Structures are given as structure tokens and as C-alpha cells.
Amino acid sequence: MLLQHRLVTEVAVAGKPDRKWGEVPVAFVKLAAGIDLGTVAGELAAHCRSALAGYKVPKEFHAVTALPRNSLGKLLRRELRERLRAAP
């Protein structure tokens, strides 16, 4: 869904532990050159809400320069989850 947005070049979603819901979705996005996440986070959330159920809309967006991948190009979602656990 997010990959269809004109400003997003890569995206991955991982679950973040949550006291109330158990786990909530968090999106890691690589944006087009020169785009700041702070200026488009609301637009990305609205884009998701237009086509996804409320519980599937990411609760947070994190800008990344590259998504972690192994030597075969497979996404390492485990590393994204570790980033979320390490964040305050």
C-alpha cells in the first residue's frame, strides 16, 4: 500500500510491542531524494487510512536510507524489530 505512494521508494512494516494492543505496525520508509519525513508523515498516514483497516495503519513512520537486507536481497525484518526494541 505505502509503496504505491509517489514519494516512497522502499518500505517495510514491522510489529512494535504495545501494552494495549500487544503489537502495532510501524513503517520504515525510504523516501524519494530531498523529501523529509516530517513534512509527509501525515500524508502517508492518510494514504494508508484510505485503503486499510484502522488496525493496519502504521502507528509510526521511520525514515531510513536503506532497508536491511541479506546477501540475497531478502529483507531482514528481525533487524527492524530490534531497532524498535532499542528505541526509547
N, CA, C and O atoms as a GROMACS GRO file, in nm:
protein
  352
    1MET      N    1   0.081  -0.119   0.000
    1MET     CA    2   0.000   0.000   0.000
    1MET      C    3   0.086   0.126   0.000
    1MET      O    4   0.068   0.215  -0.083
    2LEU      N    5   0.180   0.133   0.094
    2LEU     CA    6   0.265   0.252   0.102
    2LEU      C    7   0.357   0.265  -0.020
    2LEU      O    8   0.391   0.376  -0.060
    3LEU      N    9   0.395   0.154  -0.076
    3LEU     CA   10   0.484   0.157  -0.191
    3LEU      C   11   0.417   0.221  -0.312
    3LEU      O   12   0.486   0.264  -0.405
    4GLN      N   13   0.286   0.230  -0.311
    4GLN     CA   14   0.213   0.294  -0.420
    4GLN      C   15   0.217   0.447  -0.410
    4GLN      O   16   0.182   0.517  -0.505
    5HIS      N   17   0.260   0.499  -0.296
    5HIS     CA   18   0.268   0.644  -0.278
    5HIS      C   19   0.383   0.699  -0.361
    5HIS      O   20   0.489   0.636  -0.368
    6ARG      N   21   0.364   0.812  -0.422
    6ARG     CA   22   0.461   0.869  -0.516
    6ARG      C   23   0.595   0.906  -0.452
    6ARG      O   24   0.695   0.914  -0.523
    7LEU      N   25   0.600   0.930  -0.322
    7LEU     CA   26   0.723   0.971  -0.256
    7LEU      C   27   0.800   0.857  -0.192
    7LEU      O   28   0.911   0.878  -0.141
    8VAL      N   29   0.745   0.737  -0.193
    8VAL     CA   30   0.807   0.622  -0.127
    8VAL      C   31   0.876   0.533  -0.230
    8VAL      O   32   0.815   0.494  -0.330
    9THR      N   33   1.004   0.502  -0.205
    9THR     CA   34   1.077   0.415  -0.298
    9THR      C   35   1.091   0.273  -0.244
    9THR      O   36   1.096   0.177  -0.321
   10GLU      N   37   1.099   0.259  -0.110
   10GLU     CA   38   1.104   0.128  -0.046
   10GLU      C   39   1.030   0.138   0.086
   10GLU      O   40   1.023   0.244   0.148
   11VAL      N   41   0.974   0.025   0.129
   11VAL     CA   42   0.902   0.025   0.256
   11VAL      C   43   0.904  -0.115   0.317
   11VAL      O   44   0.906  -0.216   0.247
   12ALA      N   45   0.903  -0.117   0.449
   12ALA     CA   46   0.888  -0.242   0.524
   12ALA      C   47   0.809  -0.209   0.649
   12ALA      O   48   0.821  -0.100   0.704
   13VAL      N   49   0.728  -0.302   0.694
   13VAL     CA   50   0.648  -0.282   0.814
   13VAL      C   51   0.683  -0.392   0.913
   13VAL      O   52   0.690  -0.510   0.878
   14ALA      N   53   0.704  -0.352   1.038
   14ALA     CA   54   0.736  -0.447   1.143
   14ALA      C   55   0.646  -0.419   1.262
   14ALA      O   56   0.592  -0.309   1.276
   15GLY      N   57   0.630  -0.518   1.346
   15GLY     CA   58   0.546  -0.503   1.465
   15GLY      C   59   0.626  -0.450   1.583
   15GLY      O   60   0.737  -0.495   1.610
   16LYS      N   61   0.567  -0.353   1.653
   16LYS     CA   62   0.628  -0.297   1.774
   16LYS      C   63   0.543  -0.338   1.893
   16LYS      O   64   0.421  -0.323   1.889
   17PRO      N   65   0.605  -0.388   2.000
   17PRO     CA   66   0.528  -0.426   2.118
   17PRO      C   67   0.447  -0.307   2.171
   17PRO      O   68   0.495  -0.194   2.174
   18ASP      N   69   0.324  -0.336   2.213
   18ASP     CA   70   0.235  -0.233   2.264
   18ASP      C   71   0.160  -0.290   2.383
   18ASP      O   72   0.110  -0.402   2.379
   19ARG      N   73   0.151  -0.212   2.490
   19ARG     CA   74   0.084  -0.260   2.612
   19ARG      C   75  -0.064  -0.287   2.590
   19ARG      O   76  -0.116  -0.388   2.638
   20LYS      N   77  -0.130  -0.200   2.518
   20LYS     CA   78  -0.275  -0.214   2.499
   20LYS      C   79  -0.310  -0.318   2.395
   20LYS      O   80  -0.395  -0.403   2.420
   21TRP      N   81  -0.246  -0.314   2.279
   21TRP     CA   82  -0.284  -0.399   2.167
   21TRP      C   83  -0.196  -0.522   2.148
   21TRP      O   84  -0.227  -0.607   2.065
   22GLY      N   85  -0.088  -0.532   2.223
   22GLY     CA   86   0.005  -0.643   2.206
   22GLY      C   87   0.114  -0.608   2.107
   22GLY      O   88   0.233  -0.623   2.136
   23GLU      N   89   0.073  -0.563   1.989
   23GLU     CA   90   0.168  -0.524   1.886
   23GLU      C   91   0.099  -0.427   1.790
   23GLU      O   92  -0.019  -0.443   1.759
   24VAL      N   93   0.174  -0.327   1.744
   24VAL     CA   94   0.120  -0.230   1.648
   24VAL      C   95   0.216  -0.220   1.529
   24VAL      O   96   0.336  -0.240   1.545
   25PRO      N   97   0.163  -0.190   1.410
   25PRO     CA   98   0.250  -0.178   1.293
   25PRO      C   99   0.329  -0.047   1.291
   25PRO      O  100   0.277   0.059   1.327
   26VAL      N  101   0.455  -0.057   1.250
   26VAL     CA  102   0.543   0.058   1.234
   26VAL      C  103   0.606   0.047   1.096
   26VAL      O  104   0.656  -0.059   1.058
   27ALA      N  105   0.603   0.155   1.020
   27ALA     CA  106   0.656   0.154   0.883
   27ALA      C  107   0.794   0.217   0.877
   27ALA      O  108   0.817   0.324   0.934
   28PHE      N  109   0.884   0.150   0.808
   28PHE     CA  110   1.017   0.203   0.777
   28PHE      C  111   1.014   0.237   0.629
   28PHE      O  112   0.995   0.149   0.545
   29VAL      N  113   1.033   0.364   0.597
   29VAL     CA  114   1.019   0.407   0.458
   29VAL      C  115   1.146   0.474   0.408
   29VAL      O  116   1.210   0.553   0.478
   30LYS      N  117   1.181   0.442   0.285
   30LYS     CA  118   1.287   0.512   0.215
   30LYS      C  119   1.214   0.606   0.120
   30LYS      O  120   1.141   0.563   0.031
   31LEU      N  121   1.237   0.735   0.140
   31LEU     CA  122   1.166   0.836   0.062
   31LEU      C  123   1.247   0.882  -0.058
   31LEU      O  124   1.368   0.862  -0.064
   32ALA      N  125   1.180   0.942  -0.152
   32ALA     CA  126   1.246   1.000  -0.270
   32ALA      C  127   1.347   1.104  -0.223
   32ALA      O  128   1.333   1.161  -0.114
   33ALA      N  129   1.447   1.128  -0.303
   33ALA     CA  130   1.554   1.222  -0.268
   33ALA      C  131   1.499   1.360  -0.234
   33ALA      O  132   1.413   1.414  -0.302
   34GLY      N  133   1.552   1.415  -0.125
   34GLY     CA  134   1.516   1.550  -0.086
   34GLY      C  135   1.386   1.563  -0.008
   34GLY      O  136   1.346   1.675   0.024
   35ILE      N  137   1.321   1.453   0.023
   35ILE     CA  138   1.193   1.458   0.096
   35ILE      C  139   1.218   1.430   0.243
   35ILE      O  140   1.288   1.334   0.277
   36ASP      N  141   1.162   1.511   0.331
   36ASP     CA  142   1.175   1.497   0.475
   36ASP      C  143   1.050   1.428   0.530
   36ASP      O  144   0.938   1.467   0.498
   37LEU      N  145   1.071   1.326   0.612
   37LEU     CA  146   0.958   1.252   0.667
   37LEU      C  147   0.864   1.341   0.748
   37LEU      O  148   0.743   1.322   0.745
   38GLY      N  149   0.918   1.438   0.818
   38GLY     CA  150   0.836   1.528   0.899
   38GLY      C  151   0.731   1.602   0.819
   38GLY      O  152   0.624   1.634   0.870
   39THR      N  153   0.760   1.628   0.693
   39THR     CA  154   0.665   1.702   0.610
   39THR      C  155   0.561   1.612   0.544
   39THR      O  156   0.457   1.661   0.500
   40VAL      N  157   0.587   1.482   0.536
   40VAL     CA  158   0.494   1.394   0.464
   40VAL      C  159   0.434   1.282   0.549
   40VAL      O  160   0.357   1.203   0.497
   41ALA      N  161   0.468   1.274   0.677
   41ALA     CA  162   0.418   1.166   0.762
   41ALA      C  163   0.264   1.164   0.766
   41ALA      O  164   0.203   1.058   0.757
   42GLY      N  165   0.203   1.280   0.779
   42GLY     CA  166   0.057   1.288   0.780
   42GLY      C  167  -0.004   1.243   0.649
   42GLY      O  168  -0.107   1.176   0.646
   43GLU      N  169   0.062   1.279   0.540
   43GLU     CA  170   0.015   1.239   0.408
   43GLU      C  171   0.024   1.087   0.390
   43GLU      O  172  -0.064   1.025   0.331
   44LEU      N  173   0.132   1.028   0.442
   44LEU     CA  174   0.148   0.882   0.433
   44LEU      C  175   0.041   0.811   0.516
   44LEU      O  176  -0.015   0.710   0.472
   45ALA      N  177   0.014   0.862   0.634
   45ALA     CA  178  -0.088   0.802   0.720
   45ALA      C  179  -0.226   0.812   0.654
   45ALA      O  180  -0.303   0.716   0.657
   46ALA      N  181  -0.256   0.926   0.595
   46ALA     CA  182  -0.385   0.944   0.526
   46ALA      C  183  -0.395   0.850   0.406
   46ALA      O  184  -0.501   0.796   0.378
   47HIS      N  185  -0.284   0.831   0.336
   47HIS     CA  186  -0.280   0.740   0.222
   47HIS      C  187  -0.315   0.598   0.269
   47HIS      O  188  -0.390   0.527   0.203
   48CYS      N  189  -0.260   0.557   0.382
   48CYS     CA  190  -0.288   0.423   0.436
   48CYS      C  191  -0.433   0.412   0.482
   48CYS      O  192  -0.499   0.312   0.456
   49ARG      N  193  -0.482   0.515   0.552
   49ARG     CA  194  -0.619   0.511   0.602
   49ARG      C  195  -0.721   0.502   0.490
   49ARG      O  196  -0.832   0.452   0.510
   50SER      N  197  -0.686   0.550   0.371
   50SER     CA  198  -0.780   0.548   0.260
   50SER      C  199  -0.807   0.407   0.208
   50SER      O  200  -0.907   0.385   0.140
   51ALA      N  201  -0.719   0.312   0.239
   51ALA     CA  202  -0.737   0.179   0.182
   51ALA      C  203  -0.720   0.065   0.283
   51ALA      O  204  -0.744  -0.051   0.249
   52LEU      N  205  -0.678   0.096   0.405
   52LEU     CA  206  -0.653  -0.010   0.502
   52LEU      C  207  -0.747   0.002   0.621
   52LEU      O  208  -0.798   0.109   0.653
   53ALA      N  209  -0.769  -0.111   0.686
   53ALA     CA  210  -0.846  -0.111   0.811
   53ALA      C  211  -0.764  -0.035   0.915
   53ALA      O  212  -0.641  -0.032   0.908
   54GLY      N  213  -0.829   0.027   1.011
   54GLY     CA  214  -0.763   0.109   1.110
   54GLY      C  215  -0.649   0.041   1.183
   54GLY      O  216  -0.547   0.103   1.209
   55TYR      N  217  -0.665  -0.086   1.217
   55TYR     CA  218  -0.561  -0.156   1.292
   55TYR      C  219  -0.439  -0.188   1.206
   55TYR      O  220  -0.334  -0.225   1.259
   56LYS      N  221  -0.449  -0.174   1.076
   56LYS     CA  222  -0.337  -0.200   0.986
   56LYS      C  223  -0.257  -0.074   0.952
   56LYS      O  224  -0.148  -0.084   0.896
   57VAL      N  225  -0.310   0.041   0.983
   57VAL     CA  226  -0.241   0.168   0.954
   57VAL      C  227  -0.124   0.181   1.050
   57VAL      O  228  -0.142   0.170   1.171
   58PRO      N  229  -0.002   0.205   0.999
   58PRO     CA  230   0.114   0.220   1.087
   58PRO      C  231   0.094   0.331   1.189
   58PRO      O  232   0.044   0.439   1.158
   59LYS      N  233   0.134   0.301   1.312
   59LYS     CA  234   0.122   0.400   1.420
   59LYS      C  235   0.240   0.495   1.421
   59LYS      O  236   0.232   0.604   1.477
   60GLU      N  237   0.351   0.453   1.358
   60GLU     CA  238   0.471   0.536   1.349
   60GLU      C  239   0.531   0.517   1.211
   60GLU      O  240   0.511   0.414   1.145
   61PHE      N  241   0.606   0.618   1.168
   61PHE     CA  242   0.682   0.610   1.043
   61PHE      C  243   0.827   0.647   1.075
   61PHE      O  244   0.854   0.745   1.145
   62HIS      N  245   0.919   0.568   1.024
   62HIS     CA  246   1.062   0.594   1.043
   62HIS      C  247   1.127   0.603   0.906
   62HIS      O  248   1.109   0.515   0.822
   63ALA      N  249   1.202   0.710   0.884
   63ALA     CA  250   1.274   0.726   0.758
   63ALA      C  251   1.405   0.649   0.766
   63ALA      O  252   1.475   0.655   0.868
   64VAL      N  253   1.438   0.577   0.661
   64VAL     CA  254   1.564   0.503   0.653
   64VAL      C  255   1.631   0.534   0.520
   64VAL      O  256   1.564   0.566   0.421
   65THR      N  257   1.763   0.526   0.518
   65THR     CA  258   1.835   0.546   0.393
   65THR      C  259   1.838   0.417   0.312
   65THR      O  260   1.847   0.419   0.190
   66ALA      N  261   1.831   0.303   0.383
   66ALA     CA  262   1.825   0.172   0.318
   66ALA      C  263   1.765   0.073   0.415
   66ALA      O  264   1.784   0.084   0.536
   67LEU      N  265   1.693  -0.024   0.362
   67LEU     CA  266   1.637  -0.130   0.445
   67LEU      C  267   1.742  -0.239   0.461
   67LEU      O  268   1.818  -0.265   0.368
   68PRO      N  269   1.748  -0.303   0.579
   68PRO     CA  270   1.846  -0.409   0.599
   68PRO      C  271   1.811  -0.533   0.516
   68PRO      O  272   1.698  -0.583   0.521
   69ARG      N  273   1.908  -0.580   0.440
   69ARG     CA  274   1.887  -0.697   0.355
   69ARG      C  275   2.007  -0.790   0.368
   69ARG      O  276   2.118  -0.746   0.399
   70ASN      N  277   1.983  -0.919   0.343
   70ASN     CA  278   2.094  -1.014   0.343
   70ASN      C  279   2.161  -1.014   0.206
   70ASN      O  280   2.124  -0.936   0.118
   71SER      N  281   2.257  -1.102   0.188
   71SER     CA  282   2.334  -1.103   0.063
   71SER      C  283   2.249  -1.142  -0.058
   71SER      O  284   2.288  -1.114  -0.172
   72LEU      N  285   2.135  -1.205  -0.036
   72LEU     CA  286   2.046  -1.241  -0.146
   72LEU      C  287   1.938  -1.136  -0.172
   72LEU      O  288   1.857  -1.150  -0.263
   73GLY      N  289   1.939  -1.030  -0.090
   73GLY     CA  290   1.843  -0.922  -0.108
   73GLY      C  291   1.715  -0.938  -0.028
   73GLY      O  292   1.623  -0.858  -0.042
   74LYS      N  293   1.708  -1.041   0.056
   74LYS     CA  294   1.589  -1.063   0.137
   74LYS      C  295   1.587  -0.964   0.254
   74LYS      O  296   1.689  -0.942   0.320
   75LEU      N  297   1.471  -0.907   0.279
   75LEU     CA  298   1.454  -0.812   0.388
   75LEU      C  299   1.478  -0.880   0.522
   75LEU      O  300   1.428  -0.989   0.548
   76LEU      N  301   1.556  -0.814   0.609
   76LEU     CA  302   1.583  -0.865   0.743
   76LEU      C  303   1.491  -0.794   0.842
   76LEU      O  304   1.532  -0.700   0.911
   77ARG      N  305   1.368  -0.840   0.848
   77ARG     CA  306   1.268  -0.779   0.936
   77ARG      C  307   1.309  -0.789   1.083
   77ARG      O  308   1.273  -0.703   1.164
   78ARG      N  309   1.385  -0.892   1.117
   78ARG     CA  310   1.434  -0.911   1.254
   78ARG      C  311   1.514  -0.788   1.298
   78ARG      O  312   1.502  -0.743   1.413
   79GLU      N  313   1.597  -0.733   1.209
   79GLU     CA  314   1.675  -0.615   1.243
   79GLU      C  315   1.587  -0.492   1.265
   79GLU      O  316   1.618  -0.408   1.349
   80LEU      N  317   1.479  -0.484   1.191
   80LEU     CA  318   1.385  -0.372   1.212
   80LEU      C  319   1.320  -0.384   1.348
   80LEU      O  320   1.305  -0.284   1.419
   81ARG      N  321   1.280  -0.504   1.387
   81ARG     CA  322   1.219  -0.524   1.519
   81ARG      C  323   1.318  -0.490   1.630
   81ARG      O  324   1.281  -0.434   1.733
   82GLU      N  325   1.447  -0.526   1.608
   82GLU     CA  326   1.550  -0.495   1.709
   82GLU      C  327   1.566  -0.343   1.723
   82GLU      O  328   1.586  -0.293   1.834
   83ARG      N  329   1.558  -0.270   1.613
   83ARG     CA  330   1.565  -0.123   1.620
   83ARG      C  331   1.450  -0.068   1.703
   83ARG      O  332   1.468   0.026   1.780
   84LEU      N  333   1.332  -0.127   1.687
   84LEU     CA  334   1.216  -0.080   1.762
   84LEU      C  335   1.230  -0.108   1.910
   84LEU      O  336   1.191  -0.026   1.992
   85ARG      N  337   1.283  -0.223   1.945
   85ARG     CA  338   1.301  -0.258   2.085
   85ARG      C  339   1.407  -0.168   2.151
   85ARG      O  340   1.394  -0.134   2.268
   86ALA      N  341   1.510  -0.131   2.075
   86ALA     CA  342   1.618  -0.048   2.128
   86ALA      C  343   1.576   0.098   2.146
   86ALA      O  344   1.632   0.169   2.230
   87ALA      N  345   1.479   0.143   2.068
   87ALA     CA  346   1.434   0.283   2.077
   87ALA      C  347   1.358   0.306   2.207
   87ALA      O  348   1.287   0.217   2.254
   88PRO      N  349   1.373   0.425   2.264
   88PRO     CA  350   1.302   0.454   2.391
   88PRO      C  351   1.153   0.466   2.373
   88PRO      O  352   1.081   0.489   2.470
   0.00000   0.00000   0.00000
